[in-house]
Amino acid sequence: MAERRLITAESVTEGHPDKVCDQISDAILDDLIAQDSRSHVAVETSAATGIFFVFGEVSSQGYTDIQHQVRSVLRRIGYTSSQIGLDADSCGVTVAISEQSSEINQGVDRLSGAQESAATREERYEAQGAGDQGVMFGYACDETDVFMPLPIYLAHRLSYRLAQVRKEGIVPHLRPDGKTQVTIEYDENDKPRRVDTVLVSTQHDPDVTREWLEEQLAREVINPVLDEVCGSAVEHSEYRLLVNPTGSFVLGGPAADAGLTGRKIIVDTYGGAAHHGGGAFSGKDPTKVDRSAAYAARWVAKNIVAAGLAHKVEVQVAYAIGVAEPVSVNVETFGSEEGVTREQIQEAVRQVFDLRPAAIIDELDLLRPIYAKTAAYGHFGRKDPDFTWEQTNKLDELKAAISQA
């Protein structure tokens, strides 16, 4: 009898304290990029009971009212009353923003605005080095129609639905903070077979019973998402359901747990199905390869799987600060390649994808204010045209490169 293999991934709602900080940092980034697309931004946010601290480095011709950005994000999420632990209009906001280091900047922007306008594309791509050293990973698999691992995809969908039923009043008495977790059983062929466990922890009003909440969430959140995502392909009629296992969850958000930008990097990516280089995304403009190269690596991996060249792929790319060309690009197919070798796929990737930072920014059109909506419910596997790293526009080129090898 084959051994049962269980894989688990978690997600959090937009009201989780770490995700609140991510959204604030990316709202500030968006506002600056909207005014000056050449803005260099590295902004962090931390949160505790009744107070937010926004700090980091910015070089931009734009100006953003950080107090306004913080309060706008909190209102949108639903933190509008001290009774739930946080009031957007009365919380404290402290700011410590300085200019980006000139030593970092000289490796990123070697061309002035006038020089850049006169330069050829190749000159621009060679002139813009990576904003830092580091290793980034991208991943894709054919478990879902969005080429994401099923556990993290389901966890994100449940978190999004949990926030939706709260905001629309479908399930009353919910508050903004929440977490989800999904455990999937895989078969001997490494395919999702069955939903084993669903865990939902959600903040709520004091007079709510766990029994009532469990019934509401099963009917309005969990079962509709499982039915839509799993269909008949993955058995989900009998799963273990855990709702607020400690019994109650009244105090939440930064009043219950301090928040910090970049502390949910596995939630942001693949739920642990793939490696992570360690660099967070939110609050960073796309010259920071922590963000843009991770997006590009996902784009590469997704195109490989969508082209039918492999069932699952992890792409690793690494950079040196100030250097345009990656110091390494590696493609791992875990023995799942179809009709080709891993080496052929890797060579095709080198031919088809230009992974220099400026090329990534151009190809994925990253100098736009699109980042605030990435900061909750995952940066990958989203059906949104602004998430350009999700496009599968290189299938024919990859296949052609393989055939010519």
Disulfide bonds with the S-S distance in Angstrom:
none
